[in-house]
């Protein structure tokens, strides 16, 4: 249940205007999850349009329980903090990606706490992405 919660929280959107340099378009992101040094055998993949106003890889803009903050960027790097709260607990993550050409790589370190604030799990997302073409919409 906590794993599902953390996966759902990661897909929050971020309507921000950034200076990071990349080509707007439809991007595919593959995420591999690492728990205690072991990788989950099957990655999950998402696709969505990334733009200078919304550059953080994700799949939905409708998660009111999550907020992105502490966004930083350079010409090729983008960093952020994610925090989600609900009745079951909280999730806190610090992530970043580096764009290079029509691709990117990055990580996000996640911490899951129960409703009493006790640490339940720590894991890391390993992200890779590539631009597939123009946005579909």
Secondary structure, DSSP 8 states (H G I E B T S, - for coil): -HHHHHHHHHT-------------EEEEEEEEEEETTEE-SS-EEEEEEEBTTB-S--S-S--TTEEEEEEEE-SSEEEEEEEEEETTEEEEEEEEEEEETTEEEEEEEEEEEETTS-EEEEEEEEEEEEEEES---
